[in-house]
Amino acid sequence: MALNQRERVLAWGAGTLVAIAAVQFGYNYVQSLFDERQTQVDAFNREISDKNAAVLRGKKAGKKIEEWRKRSLPSDVVLARSLYKNWLARLVERTRLARSDVTLGADVPKPGIYVKIPVNVRGQGTIEQVVQFLYEFYQANHLHYIRQLTITPLAPSAADAPIGEGTAPGGTQAAATPGAAMPNSPPIGQGGFSRGRFGGFGGRGFGSPGGFSGFARGGSTREGPKYEIVMAIEALSLPDGENKDQLSAAQAERLAYKELDDYRKTIAERGFFSPYSPPVESDPAADTFVTAVVKKEGKYQAWINQRSSGKTFKLHEGDTFDVGKETATVSKIEPHSVEIQLGERRRQVALGKSLAEDRGRRGGFRARGPAMPMEPPLQ
């Protein structure tokens, strides 16, 4: 049966819609395949990147392990304990720590990886001696580190104890330089915690007048205040370490400064045990002086000088001027004094006195005697 015109248009429209739907479905299907493939590609790329990062970390770890093998204590743990204890004892002797003691703890093995050897070091000395100990400790290329360091100020009875093995014949102190004596070196404490540099408590050191009340007079020696030093050290012995019968003789390069004096300046002179002193702000009133009262054209004029800036104000009654962050007003001018309103307080200031020495305070104008008003200088 033949279709009429209207039916043919409807059939053509329906076919077109079906064709568009089929094309859309096909496009979406193909696009989903591309999206899925791209997702897989991105996942593979991330996996490759992660594996490359793991390879780099492995290479870095391999280099670090190789370095640790070079720094490791001997693989024979008994020999490692003996050699390392002797090395620490010699280091304590070089730094002249008094009443020193080096004690080995029980080994902490991790089978197939390492054996941890704990050591406790005790001694008494100045901050500069501690700095020297730390400097030489970290210059040595051993596989070790300080896990804990405690520094406690000593009372005079302990601080005045003899130095011991680090004292040279005749009672003089041996030079505290790493490895050897250095000629013409100043005594330990100069430039560090000696009198005049390290103020201790109250700027006079422990035990001196104005110092820490808990310490008696004489708590500081000529080398400076003494401290009790306690260090917890851990050293490692690797089973495949390169050092078989001796410690590493190489010098480490992990210190920020190469010279011991650099650490003495940055650490010993900072005064870690000094009490905190808040910054003292200058008093602007103590810097402002009434220098003259001049009679000009029948009226008194006050000359006020601020010494820090060198400024001089020539003011009449009712004039204002700045005193620090406040504004002062000249309330009244008399032949021998000036009344100044500063904040909520009126100050009667004598000639030659500062605003901080107004009437009734120390000095006052009564300690100065009367002064006659000045005539203005001839022009």
Residue frames relative to the residue before (quaternion, step in Angstrom):
aa qw qx qy qz dx dy dz
M 1.0000 0.0000 0.0000 0.0000 0.00 0.00 0.00
A 0.4198 -0.7246 0.4949 0.2319 3.53 -0.81 1.03
L 0.3976 -0.7143 0.5328 0.2189 3.52 -1.09 0.88
N 0.4160 -0.6858 0.5253 0.2838 3.50 -1.02 0.68
Q 0.7485 -0.4163 0.2708 0.4396 3.52 -1.30 0.12
R 0.6714 0.5061 -0.3135 0.4413 3.58 0.85 -0.91
E 0.6666 0.5015 -0.3089 0.4568 3.59 0.94 -0.84
R 0.6292 0.5301 -0.3381 0.4569 3.56 1.05 -0.75
V 0.6464 0.5110 -0.3287 0.4615 3.63 0.97 -0.76
L 0.6599 0.4996 -0.3134 0.4655 3.55 0.98 -0.85
A 0.6507 0.5117 -0.3189 0.4617 3.60 0.98 -0.82
W 0.6478 0.5135 -0.3189 0.4636 3.56 0.99 -0.84
G 0.6594 0.5075 -0.3103 0.4597 3.62 0.96 -0.82
A 0.6523 0.5092 -0.3198 0.4614 3.57 1.00 -0.86
G 0.6474 0.5180 -0.3191 0.4590 3.59 0.97 -0.83
T 0.6407 0.5260 -0.3290 0.4524 3.56 1.00 -0.79
L 0.6552 0.5100 -0.3149 0.4599 3.58 0.95 -0.85
V 0.6404 0.5150 -0.3274 0.4663 3.57 1.01 -0.84
A 0.6553 0.5127 -0.3164 0.4556 3.58 0.97 -0.85
I 0.6499 0.5069 -0.3203 0.4670 3.60 0.96 -0.83
A 0.6464 0.5188 -0.3223 0.4572 3.59 0.96 -0.85
A 0.6533 0.5111 -0.3189 0.4585 3.57 1.00 -0.85
V 0.6490 0.5088 -0.3197 0.4665 3.57 0.97 -0.84
Q 0.6513 0.5171 -0.3177 0.4555 3.60 0.96 -0.86
F 0.6457 0.5164 -0.3155 0.4657 3.55 0.99 -0.87
G 0.6650 0.5046 -0.3036 0.4594 3.55 0.91 -0.90
Y 0.6487 0.5155 -0.3233 0.4571 3.59 0.98 -0.82
N 0.6615 0.5060 -0.3077 0.4601 3.55 0.93 -0.91
Y 0.6444 0.5256 -0.3267 0.4491 3.56 0.98 -0.80
V 0.6769 0.4805 -0.2916 0.4753 3.56 0.89 -0.95
Q 0.6447 0.5254 -0.3245 0.4506 3.59 1.00 -0.85
S 0.6347 0.5264 -0.3325 0.4577 3.58 1.01 -0.78
L 0.6253 0.5270 -0.3403 0.4642 3.58 1.06 -0.72
F 0.6532 0.5018 -0.3113 0.4740 3.58 1.00 -0.85
D 0.6486 0.5161 -0.3210 0.4582 3.60 0.96 -0.85
E 0.6522 0.5102 -0.3151 0.4637 3.57 0.94 -0.85
R 0.6512 0.5076 -0.3124 0.4698 3.55 1.00 -0.84
Q 0.6512 0.5098 -0.3194 0.4627 3.58 0.97 -0.81
T 0.6225 0.5354 -0.3350 0.4622 3.57 1.06 -0.77
Q 0.6553 0.5045 -0.3075 0.4707 3.55 0.99 -0.83
V 0.6348 0.5257 -0.3273 0.4621 3.56 1.02 -0.85
D 0.6549 0.5072 -0.3149 0.4634 3.60 0.95 -0.89
A 0.6490 0.5127 -0.3207 0.4617 3.57 0.99 -0.82
F 0.6519 0.5026 -0.3161 0.4717 3.59 0.98 -0.80
N 0.6411 0.5226 -0.3279 0.4565 3.58 1.02 -0.79
R 0.6464 0.5025 -0.3207 0.4762 3.59 1.00 -0.80
E 0.6437 0.5195 -0.3224 0.4602 3.56 0.98 -0.80
I 0.6400 0.5137 -0.3208 0.4729 3.56 1.03 -0.82
S 0.6528 0.5166 -0.3098 0.4593 3.58 0.98 -0.89
D 0.6506 0.5086 -0.3154 0.4675 3.59 0.99 -0.85
K 0.6641 0.4960 -0.3100 0.4656 3.57 0.96 -0.84
N 0.6325 0.5164 -0.3388 0.4674 3.59 1.04 -0.73
A 0.6411 0.5123 -0.3224 0.4718 3.58 1.03 -0.81
A 0.6402 0.5156 -0.3256 0.4672 3.58 1.03 -0.79
V 0.6261 0.5275 -0.3358 0.4657 3.58 1.04 -0.75
L 0.6550 0.5026 -0.3141 0.4686 3.59 0.94 -0.86
R 0.6468 0.5003 -0.3259 0.4744 3.58 0.97 -0.82
G 0.6332 0.5305 -0.3311 0.4561 3.55 1.03 -0.75
K 0.6484 0.5095 -0.3207 0.4660 3.58 0.99 -0.81
K 0.6560 0.4983 -0.3131 0.4725 3.57 0.98 -0.86
A 0.6490 0.5052 -0.3193 0.4708 3.57 1.00 -0.83
G 0.6260 0.5376 -0.3384 0.4523 3.56 1.05 -0.76
K 0.6529 0.4957 -0.3152 0.4783 3.59 0.99 -0.82
K 0.6565 0.5051 -0.3197 0.4601 3.56 1.00 -0.80
I 0.6422 0.5084 -0.3273 0.4712 3.58 0.97 -0.78
E 0.6324 0.5228 -0.3326 0.4649 3.57 1.01 -0.77
E 0.6414 0.5012 -0.3203 0.4846 3.58 1.05 -0.74
W 0.6411 0.5222 -0.3234 0.4602 3.58 0.99 -0.80
R 0.6149 0.5427 -0.3523 0.4508 3.60 1.02 -0.69
K 0.6645 0.4948 -0.3073 0.4681 3.57 1.05 -0.77
R 0.7270 0.4324 -0.2354 0.4786 3.59 1.05 -0.74
S 0.4909 0.7088 -0.4123 0.2943 3.58 1.22 -0.41
L 0.5070 -0.5815 0.5332 0.3471 3.52 -1.26 0.51
P 0.6830 -0.4783 0.3258 0.4457 3.63 -1.14 0.38
S 0.5596 -0.6312 0.4273 0.3253 3.55 -1.08 0.75
D 0.5920 0.5064 -0.3653 0.5095 3.58 1.23 -0.40
V 0.3460 -0.7952 0.4575 0.1967 3.57 -0.19 1.29
V 0.6283 0.5356 -0.3470 0.4450 3.61 0.97 -0.78
L 0.6709 0.4764 -0.2868 0.4907 3.57 0.95 -0.91
A 0.6312 0.5408 -0.3336 0.4449 3.60 1.00 -0.82
R 0.6455 0.5235 -0.3236 0.4523 3.61 0.94 -0.84
S 0.6798 0.4960 -0.2896 0.4560 3.57 0.90 -0.95
L 0.6895 0.4812 -0.2920 0.4557 3.59 0.83 -0.96
Y 0.6837 0.4929 -0.2982 0.4480 3.57 0.90 -0.89
K 0.6344 0.5158 -0.3373 0.4665 3.60 1.00 -0.75
N 0.6538 0.5049 -0.3175 0.4656 3.60 0.96 -0.82
W 0.6346 0.5285 -0.3335 0.4547 3.59 1.02 -0.77
L 0.6601 0.4932 -0.3053 0.4773 3.59 0.96 -0.83
A 0.6339 0.5313 -0.3346 0.4515 3.59 1.01 -0.78
R 0.6564 0.4928 -0.3131 0.4777 3.59 0.99 -0.79
L 0.6303 0.5291 -0.3314 0.4614 3.59 1.05 -0.75
V 0.6396 0.5095 -0.3197 0.4785 3.59 0.98 -0.80
E 0.6483 0.5158 -0.3165 0.4622 3.58 1.02 -0.80
R 0.6594 0.5082 -0.3170 0.4544 3.61 0.95 -0.83
T 0.7200 0.4174 -0.2516 0.4940 3.59 0.99 -0.75
R 0.3938 -0.7757 0.4299 0.2417 3.59 1.35 0.10
L 0.2395 0.7535 -0.5690 0.2262 3.58 0.88 0.87
A 0.3461 -0.7562 0.5221 0.1893 3.58 -0.74 1.06
R 0.8396 0.1576 -0.1385 0.5011 3.53 -1.31 0.50
S 0.2359 0.8151 -0.4953 0.1862 3.55 1.00 0.84
D 0.0224 -0.7768 0.6293 -0.0089 3.51 -1.25 0.55
V 0.1041 -0.7758 0.6218 0.0266 3.57 -0.88 1.05
T 0.0027 -0.8241 0.5622 -0.0695 3.57 -0.51 1.23
L 0.2985 -0.7497 0.5694 0.1570 3.56 -0.89 1.00
G 0.2874 -0.7486 0.5725 0.1710 3.56 -1.05 0.77
A 0.6861 -0.4594 0.3552 0.4382 3.56 -1.30 -0.10
D 0.5291 -0.6423 0.4550 0.3170 3.57 -1.01 0.85
V 0.1896 -0.7476 0.6267 0.1112 3.54 -1.23 0.66
P 0.0851 -0.8460 0.5249 0.0392 3.62 0.03 1.24
K 0.1066 -0.7138 0.6848 0.1007 3.50 -1.30 0.57
P 0.3733 -0.8001 0.4069 0.2343 3.57 0.13 1.36
G 0.8395 0.1905 -0.1767 0.4772 3.52 -0.98 1.00
I 0.7189 0.4115 -0.2468 0.5030 3.61 1.24 -0.19
Y 0.7465 -0.2910 0.2230 0.5553 3.60 0.64 -1.10
V 0.2617 -0.6886 0.6390 0.2216 3.50 -1.46 0.03
K 0.2477 -0.7788 0.5626 0.1251 3.57 -0.69 1.11
I 0.1468 -0.7837 0.6018 0.0459 3.57 -0.87 1.06
P 0.1627 -0.8027 0.5660 0.0942 3.64 -0.35 1.17
V 0.0572 -0.7840 0.6181 -0.0057 3.56 -1.08 0.84
N 0.1694 -0.7547 0.6251 0.1045 3.55 -1.10 0.79
V 0.0923 -0.7832 0.6146 0.0164 3.56 -0.90 1.01
R 0.0420 -0.7845 0.6187 -0.0051 3.54 -0.90 1.02
G 0.1994 0.7758 -0.5865 0.1201 3.55 -1.17 0.55
Q 0.3146 -0.7180 0.5852 0.2076 3.52 -1.37 0.09
G 0.2858 0.7557 -0.5490 0.2140 3.55 -0.91 0.87
T 0.6373 -0.5089 0.4158 0.4024 3.52 -1.36 -0.16
I 0.6705 -0.4698 0.3732 0.4364 3.54 -1.30 0.16
E 0.6297 0.5393 -0.3456 0.4395 3.59 1.00 -0.72
Q 0.6317 0.5115 -0.3361 0.4758 3.59 1.05 -0.66
V 0.6230 0.5228 -0.3368 0.4745 3.58 1.05 -0.72
V 0.6384 0.5260 -0.3213 0.4611 3.58 0.98 -0.87
Q 0.6614 0.4955 -0.3145 0.4671 3.58 0.94 -0.84
F 0.6229 0.5348 -0.3427 0.4566 3.60 1.00 -0.80
L 0.6838 0.4811 -0.2914 0.4647 3.59 0.83 -0.96
Y 0.6246 0.5492 -0.3361 0.4418 3.58 1.02 -0.81
E 0.7176 0.4249 -0.2612 0.4862 3.59 0.81 -0.96
F 0.5991 0.5721 -0.3666 0.4235 3.58 1.07 -0.68
Y 0.7616 0.3745 -0.2091 0.4857 3.58 0.83 -0.97
Q 0.5578 0.5608 -0.4109 0.4533 3.56 1.25 -0.02
A 0.6015 0.5468 -0.3580 0.4593 3.57 1.16 -0.53
N 0.3694 -0.7625 0.4970 0.1873 3.57 -0.92 0.94
H 0.3106 0.7411 -0.5312 0.2685 3.58 0.90 0.94
L 0.4850 -0.6341 0.5108 0.3190 3.56 -1.25 0.43
H 0.4216 0.6820 -0.4700 0.3691 3.57 0.30 1.29
Y 0.0217 -0.7786 0.6262 0.0334 3.54 -1.32 0.23
I 0.4488 -0.6548 0.5358 0.2876 3.54 -1.30 0.43
R 0.2790 -0.7947 0.5212 0.1376 3.54 -0.50 1.20
Q 0.8027 -0.0095 0.0386 0.5951 3.59 1.06 -0.72
L 0.0522 -0.7794 0.6243 0.0047 3.57 -1.04 0.86
T 0.0396 -0.7936 0.6067 -0.0234 3.55 -0.79 1.09
I 0.0588 -0.7849 0.6168 -0.0047 3.58 -0.87 1.03
T 0.0144 -0.8157 0.5755 -0.0572 3.58 -0.64 1.19
P 0.4543 -0.6778 0.4931 0.3018 3.66 -0.79 0.91
L 0.3433 -0.7478 0.5407 0.1750 3.54 -1.07 0.84
A 0.4768 -0.6140 0.5428 0.3178 3.53 -1.24 0.55
P 0.6861 -0.5204 0.3039 0.4076 3.62 -1.12 0.53
S 0.6320 0.5535 -0.3559 0.4093 3.61 0.92 -0.78
A 0.6994 0.4192 -0.2669 0.5137 3.57 1.11 -0.69
A 0.6509 0.5408 -0.3282 0.4197 3.58 1.02 -0.77
D 0.7053 0.4688 -0.2698 0.4582 3.59 1.07 -0.68
A 0.3984 0.7171 -0.4853 0.3023 3.58 1.24 0.13
P 0.5841 -0.5889 0.4096 0.3798 3.62 -1.09 0.59
I 0.5824 -0.6155 0.4151 0.3313 3.53 -1.12 0.73
G 0.4230 -0.7307 0.4585 0.2775 3.60 0.98 -0.67
E 0.8647 -0.1172 0.0786 0.4821 3.51 -1.07 -0.80
G 0.6588 0.5289 -0.3236 0.4261 3.59 1.09 -0.54
T 0.5697 0.5962 -0.3906 0.4092 3.62 1.26 0.02
A 0.3957 -0.7279 0.5129 0.2247 3.52 -0.81 1.02
P 0.6617 -0.4924 0.3647 0.4320 3.62 -1.21 0.35
G 0.7568 0.3487 -0.2741 0.4802 3.54 -1.05 0.80
G 0.5645 -0.6391 0.3691 0.3696 3.60 1.28 0.01
T 0.5329 0.6086 -0.4336 0.3971 3.61 1.18 0.02
Q 0.4923 -0.6734 0.4740 0.2820 3.53 -1.18 0.60
A 0.4441 -0.6773 0.5175 0.2762 3.56 -0.99 0.83
A 0.5881 -0.5835 0.4219 0.3684 3.57 -1.17 0.56
A 0.2968 -0.7753 0.5382 0.1453 3.59 -0.94 0.93
T 0.3424 0.7091 -0.5419 0.2937 3.55 0.51 1.19
P 0.5928 -0.6146 0.3766 0.3592 3.59 -1.05 0.70
G 0.8673 0.1478 -0.1277 0.4578 3.51 -0.82 1.09
A 0.8208 -0.0273 0.0546 0.5679 3.64 0.93 -0.73
A 0.5668 -0.5856 0.4504 0.3647 3.54 -1.29 0.34
M 0.2328 -0.7626 0.5908 0.1233 3.54 -1.11 0.74
P 0.3890 -0.7350 0.4946 0.2525 3.62 -0.62 1.04
N 0.8404 0.2184 -0.1742 0.4644 3.50 -1.32 0.59
S 0.4230 0.6892 -0.4923 0.3220 3.61 1.12 0.46
P 0.4893 -0.6701 0.4625 0.3125 3.62 -0.97 0.81
P 0.6175 -0.5361 0.4020 0.4118 3.59 -1.16 0.47
I 0.5746 -0.5807 0.4406 0.3722 3.53 -1.12 0.67
G 0.6793 0.4337 -0.3628 0.4678 3.56 -0.88 0.98
Q 0.6158 0.5159 -0.3709 0.4660 3.59 1.08 -0.56
G 0.7960 0.1979 -0.1846 0.5414 3.56 -0.77 1.03
G 0.6977 0.4173 -0.2793 0.5110 3.60 1.24 -0.09
F 0.8052 -0.1932 0.1731 0.5333 3.56 -0.30 -1.28
S 0.3268 0.7517 -0.5114 0.2582 3.59 1.10 0.59
R 0.6736 -0.4712 0.3679 0.4347 3.55 -1.31 0.24
G 0.7522 0.3349 -0.2745 0.4967 3.55 -0.82 0.99
R 0.7256 0.3404 -0.2368 0.5491 3.60 1.14 -0.48
F 0.7791 0.2031 -0.1164 0.5815 3.57 0.72 -1.09
G 0.2901 -0.8164 0.4749 0.1543 3.54 -0.39 1.17
G 0.3492 -0.7213 0.5264 0.2839 3.58 1.16 -0.28
F 0.7008 -0.3597 0.3173 0.5281 3.55 -0.81 -1.02
G 0.8216 0.1509 -0.1401 0.5316 3.55 -0.67 1.11
G 0.5872 -0.6223 0.3602 0.3717 3.61 1.21 0.32
R 0.7075 0.4528 -0.2715 0.4698 3.62 1.23 0.11
G 0.5890 -0.5883 0.3792 0.4040 3.59 1.18 0.13
F 0.6636 -0.5051 0.3723 0.4072 3.54 -1.30 0.20
G 0.8416 0.2492 -0.1713 0.4475 3.53 -1.03 0.81
S 0.6181 0.5433 -0.3639 0.4363 3.63 1.14 -0.38
P 0.6786 -0.4805 0.3289 0.4478 3.60 -1.19 0.33
G 0.7882 0.2434 -0.2101 0.5247 3.55 -0.78 0.98
G 0.5687 0.6028 -0.3885 0.4028 3.57 1.28 -0.01
F 0.7698 -0.3178 0.2581 0.4896 3.53 -1.28 -0.43
S 0.4500 -0.7504 0.4163 0.2472 3.54 -0.56 1.19
G 0.6312 0.5688 -0.3460 0.3979 3.59 1.12 -0.47
F 0.7034 0.4184 -0.2609 0.5120 3.59 1.24 -0.30
A 0.4392 -0.7006 0.4949 0.2670 3.58 -0.95 0.84
R 0.6685 -0.4756 0.3740 0.4324 3.54 -1.28 0.24
G 0.7540 0.3654 -0.2759 0.4710 3.56 -0.98 0.86
G 0.4099 0.7358 -0.4632 0.2759 3.61 1.19 0.22
S 0.7005 0.4017 -0.2602 0.5294 3.61 1.21 -0.35
T 0.2764 -0.7370 0.5930 0.1697 3.53 -0.98 0.83
R 0.7108 -0.4400 0.3112 0.4520 3.54 -1.28 0.00
E 0.6436 0.5075 -0.3293 0.4688 3.59 1.21 -0.31
G 0.6347 -0.4995 0.3548 0.4709 3.59 1.17 -0.29
P 0.7186 -0.4295 0.3094 0.4510 3.59 -1.25 0.11
K 0.3383 -0.7376 0.5562 0.1790 3.55 -1.14 0.75
Y 0.1342 -0.7914 0.5953 0.0361 3.55 -1.16 0.70
E 0.4052 -0.6507 0.5816 0.2722 3.51 -1.30 0.49
I 0.1190 -0.8075 0.5772 0.0242 3.59 -0.67 1.12
V 0.0033 -0.7788 0.6263 -0.0350 3.58 -0.84 1.02
M 0.0189 -0.8080 0.5879 -0.0338 3.57 -0.74 1.09
A 0.1902 -0.7357 0.6399 0.1144 3.54 -1.07 0.86
I 0.0533 -0.8234 0.5630 -0.0475 3.57 -0.43 1.29
E 0.1039 -0.7706 0.6251 0.0677 3.55 -1.14 0.68
A 0.0704 -0.7772 0.6253 0.0064 3.54 -0.96 1.00
L 0.2801 -0.7776 0.5481 0.1287 3.57 -1.14 0.71
S 0.1457 -0.7442 0.6466 0.0824 3.48 -1.19 0.76
L 0.1888 -0.7929 0.5730 0.0857 3.59 -0.60 1.18
P 0.5390 -0.6520 0.4185 0.3306 3.62 -0.94 0.82
D 0.7607 0.3107 -0.1884 0.5378 3.62 1.12 -0.54
G 0.2494 0.7906 -0.5186 0.2091 3.59 1.12 0.66
E 0.5398 -0.6512 0.4375 0.3052 3.55 -1.16 0.65
N 0.6657 0.4781 -0.3120 0.4805 3.62 1.11 -0.55
K 0.1902 -0.8294 0.5209 0.0675 3.55 -0.47 1.22
D 0.8392 0.0796 -0.0007 0.5380 3.58 0.81 -0.95
Q 0.7561 0.2649 -0.1898 0.5676 3.60 1.20 0.35
L 0.5439 -0.5953 0.4747 0.3527 3.53 -1.30 0.29
S 0.6320 -0.5263 0.4000 0.4044 3.54 -1.24 0.39
A 0.2740 -0.7751 0.5526 0.1368 3.55 -0.92 0.98
A 0.4933 0.6719 -0.4275 0.3499 3.61 1.26 -0.06
Q 0.3904 -0.6951 0.5517 0.2450 3.54 -1.29 0.39
A 0.4262 -0.7153 0.4959 0.2465 3.57 -0.83 1.01
E 0.2320 -0.7669 0.5849 0.1261 3.54 -1.24 0.52
R 0.4293 0.7217 -0.4457 0.3102 3.57 0.97 0.81
L 0.5293 0.6214 -0.4189 0.3977 3.61 1.26 0.07
A 0.5179 -0.6533 0.4582 0.3083 3.56 -1.07 0.73
Y 0.7708 0.2312 -0.1271 0.5799 3.59 1.06 -0.79
K 0.4226 -0.7230 0.4946 0.2324 3.55 -1.10 0.70
E 0.7411 0.3912 -0.2086 0.5042 3.57 1.13 -0.63
L 0.5447 -0.6297 0.4543 0.3167 3.55 -1.10 0.80
D 0.6223 0.5660 -0.3471 0.4146 3.60 1.01 -0.75
D 0.5901 0.5696 -0.3727 0.4340 3.59 1.11 -0.59
Y 0.6793 0.4632 -0.2892 0.4903 3.59 1.01 -0.77
R 0.6009 0.5523 -0.3676 0.4458 3.57 1.07 -0.63
K 0.6716 0.4968 -0.2988 0.4614 3.57 0.98 -0.82
T 0.7471 0.4272 -0.2328 0.4528 3.59 0.88 -0.93
I 0.7602 0.3452 -0.1948 0.5148 3.60 1.13 -0.50
A 0.7437 0.4469 -0.2591 0.4242 3.57 0.58 -1.15
E 0.7299 0.4403 -0.2499 0.4594 3.60 1.02 -0.70
R 0.5383 0.6544 -0.3995 0.3498 3.61 1.21 0.00
G 0.3317 -0.7818 0.4840 0.2109 3.60 1.17 -0.31
F 0.0121 0.8434 -0.5364 0.0287 3.58 0.67 1.08
F 0.7330 0.4182 -0.2379 0.4809 3.59 1.09 -0.64
S 0.4473 0.6638 -0.4724 0.3690 3.59 1.22 0.30
P 0.4983 -0.6366 0.4782 0.3431 3.62 -1.03 0.66
Y 0.5571 -0.6122 0.4481 0.3377 3.52 -1.15 0.64
S 0.0982 -0.7774 0.6203 0.0358 3.54 -0.91 0.97
P 0.3301 -0.7557 0.5219 0.2181 3.61 -0.41 1.11
P 0.5705 -0.5994 0.4223 0.3701 3.58 -1.04 0.65
V 0.3168 -0.7474 0.5600 0.1656 3.54 -0.97 0.95
E 0.2652 -0.7703 0.5620 0.1432 3.53 -0.67 1.13
S 0.4902 -0.6609 0.4824 0.3003 3.57 -1.00 0.82
D 0.4222 -0.6918 0.5308 0.2477 3.54 -1.16 0.71
P 0.3747 -0.7422 0.4994 0.2435 3.64 -0.46 1.09
A 0.6152 0.5571 -0.3589 0.4270 3.60 1.08 -0.64
A 0.6583 0.5029 -0.3116 0.4654 3.60 1.08 -0.69
D 0.6643 0.4924 -0.2920 0.4806 3.59 1.26 -0.31
T 0.6666 0.4830 -0.2791 0.4944 3.60 1.31 -0.20
F 0.0581 -0.8282 0.5563 -0.0354 3.59 -0.58 1.21
V 0.3565 -0.6628 0.6124 0.2418 3.53 -1.23 0.63
T 0.1437 -0.8522 0.5010 0.0464 3.58 -0.25 1.23
A 0.8197 -0.0510 0.0554 0.5678 3.61 1.04 -0.54
V 0.1799 -0.7102 0.6623 0.1567 3.52 -1.38 0.39
V 0.0864 -0.8209 0.5640 -0.0238 3.56 -0.51 1.23
K 0.2585 -0.7476 0.5905 0.1602 3.56 -1.00 0.87
K 0.0655 0.8064 -0.5750 0.1213 3.54 -0.53 1.23
E 0.8419 -0.0454 -0.0247 0.5371 3.54 -0.72 1.16
G 0.7262 -0.4609 0.2314 0.4547 3.54 0.97 0.92
K 0.6989 0.4090 -0.2723 0.5197 3.61 1.25 0.01
Y 0.4551 -0.6715 0.5154 0.2762 3.53 -1.18 0.71
Q 0.0961 -0.7685 0.6315 0.0381 3.52 -1.13 0.78
A 0.2554 -0.7737 0.5653 0.1283 3.59 -0.85 1.03
W 0.2073 -0.7528 0.6145 0.1129 3.53 -0.98 0.96
I 0.0369 -0.8112 0.5816 -0.0491 3.55 -0.55 1.23
N 0.1344 -0.8203 0.5558 0.0116 3.55 -0.71 1.16
Q 0.1907 -0.7394 0.6352 0.1156 3.56 -1.05 0.89
R 0.3663 -0.8087 0.4185 0.1914 3.54 -0.17 1.34
S 0.6524 0.5395 -0.3400 0.4096 3.60 0.90 -0.83
S 0.7587 0.3449 -0.1936 0.5176 3.59 1.01 -0.77
G 0.4259 -0.7181 0.4554 0.3092 3.59 1.20 -0.39
K 0.4822 0.6771 -0.4348 0.3464 3.59 1.24 0.14
T 0.1165 -0.7660 0.6287 0.0667 3.57 -1.14 0.75
F 0.1871 -0.7791 0.5932 0.0780 3.55 -0.80 1.11
K 0.1602 -0.7578 0.6271 0.0822 3.58 -0.96 0.94
L 0.0459 0.8619 -0.4870 0.1334 3.51 -0.01 1.39
H 0.2949 -0.7044 0.6171 0.1901 3.52 -1.31 0.60
E 0.6913 -0.4353 0.3486 0.4594 3.55 -1.28 0.06
G 0.7686 0.3166 -0.2680 0.4870 3.55 -0.92 0.99
D 0.5670 0.5840 -0.3952 0.4257 3.61 1.23 -0.28
T 0.2724 -0.7614 0.5717 0.1386 3.56 -1.23 0.59
F 0.0016 0.7654 -0.6434 -0.0138 3.56 -1.34 0.39
D 0.5143 -0.6634 0.4622 0.2861 3.56 -1.23 0.54
V 0.0642 -0.7465 0.6618 0.0246 3.53 -1.12 0.89
G 0.7887 -0.1302 0.0382 0.5996 3.55 0.01 1.30
K 0.7867 -0.2558 0.2198 0.5170 3.56 -0.71 -1.06
E 0.6400 0.5142 -0.3218 0.4716 3.60 1.31 -0.01
T 0.3568 -0.7011 0.5741 0.2273 3.55 -1.31 0.37
A 0.1787 -0.7889 0.5836 0.0711 3.55 -0.80 1.10
T 0.2047 -0.7686 0.5984 0.0965 3.56 -1.19 0.69
V 0.3710 -0.6976 0.5659 0.2355 3.56 -0.97 0.90
S 0.2103 -0.8229 0.5196 0.0933 3.58 -0.29 1.28
K 0.8022 -0.0808 0.1136 0.5806 3.57 0.88 -0.95
I 0.1686 -0.7747 0.6037 0.0831 3.55 -1.03 0.86
E 0.0677 -0.7817 0.6200 0.0012 3.54 -0.81 1.11
P 0.6952 -0.4941 0.2997 0.4274 3.62 -1.15 0.35
H 0.8087 0.2767 -0.1265 0.5035 3.59 0.99 -0.76
S 0.7954 0.1506 -0.0831 0.5811 3.61 1.20 -0.07
V 0.2671 -0.7362 0.6033 0.1508 3.51 -1.37 0.31
E 0.2633 -0.7449 0.5915 0.1609 3.55 -0.94 0.92
I 0.0542 -0.8129 0.5784 -0.0406 3.55 -0.69 1.17
Q 0.2725 -0.7393 0.5978 0.1476 3.54 -0.95 0.98
L 0.0667 0.7889 -0.6029 0.0982 3.58 -0.55 1.22
G 0.7982 -0.0045 -0.0486 0.6005 3.55 -0.32 1.25
E 0.7515 -0.3265 0.2710 0.5052 3.54 -0.80 -1.03
R 0.6631 0.5068 -0.2950 0.4653 3.58 1.24 0.15
R 0.2912 -0.7241 0.5991 0.1785 3.54 -1.09 0.81
R 0.1329 -0.7957 0.5899 0.0355 3.55 -0.86 1.01
Q 0.2122 -0.7425 0.6244 0.1172 3.56 -0.93 0.97
V 0.0409 -0.8412 0.5373 -0.0458 3.56 -0.20 1.31
A 0.3502 -0.7467 0.5321 0.1916 3.57 -0.78 1.06
L 0.6509 -0.5012 0.3906 0.4154 3.56 -1.28 0.33
G 0.8084 0.2543 -0.2105 0.4873 3.54 -0.97 0.90
K 0.6436 0.5076 -0.3228 0.4732 3.60 1.25 -0.08
S 0.4676 -0.6552 0.5143 0.2959 3.52 -1.30 0.38
L 0.6618 -0.4975 0.3731 0.4188 3.55 -1.28 0.20
A 0.6311 0.5227 -0.3367 0.4638 3.59 1.23 -0.40
E 0.7089 0.4015 -0.2473 0.5245 3.63 1.28 -0.17
D 0.1696 0.8055 -0.5479 0.1492 3.54 0.90 0.94
R 0.7371 -0.4357 0.2790 0.4348 3.57 -1.29 0.29
G 0.7545 0.3455 -0.2816 0.4817 3.56 -0.95 0.93
R 0.6771 0.4257 -0.3066 0.5161 3.61 1.22 -0.25
R 0.7528 -0.3970 0.2660 0.4528 3.55 -1.30 0.18
G 0.7589 0.2907 -0.2440 0.5292 3.56 -0.85 0.90
G 0.1446 0.8270 -0.5410 0.0494 3.59 0.43 -1.24
F 0.5891 -0.5655 0.4027 0.4136 3.56 -1.18 0.06
R 0.5402 0.6319 -0.4126 0.3723 3.58 1.21 -0.26
A 0.6390 0.5192 -0.3349 0.4582 3.61 1.19 -0.46
R 0.6663 0.5264 -0.2925 0.4396 3.56 1.23 -0.23
G 0.4045 -0.6993 0.5059 0.3022 3.62 0.92 -0.57
P 0.6169 -0.5898 0.3715 0.3655 3.56 -1.13 0.56
A 0.1190 -0.7642 0.6297 0.0720 3.49 -1.20 0.58
M 0.4363 -0.7054 0.4970 0.2551 3.54 -1.02 0.79
P 0.5442 -0.6026 0.4560 0.3644 3.60 -1.07 0.59
M 0.4211 -0.7144 0.5094 0.2299 3.50 -1.10 0.75
E 0.3935 -0.6581 0.5767 0.2820 3.51 -1.22 0.51
P 0.5656 -0.5971 0.4232 0.3801 3.61 -1.04 0.62
P 0.5418 -0.6241 0.4396 0.3516 3.60 -1.02 0.71
L 0.5698 -0.5970 0.4444 0.3485 3.51 -1.19 0.64
Q 0.3737 -0.7256 0.5337 0.2214 3.53 -0.94 0.88
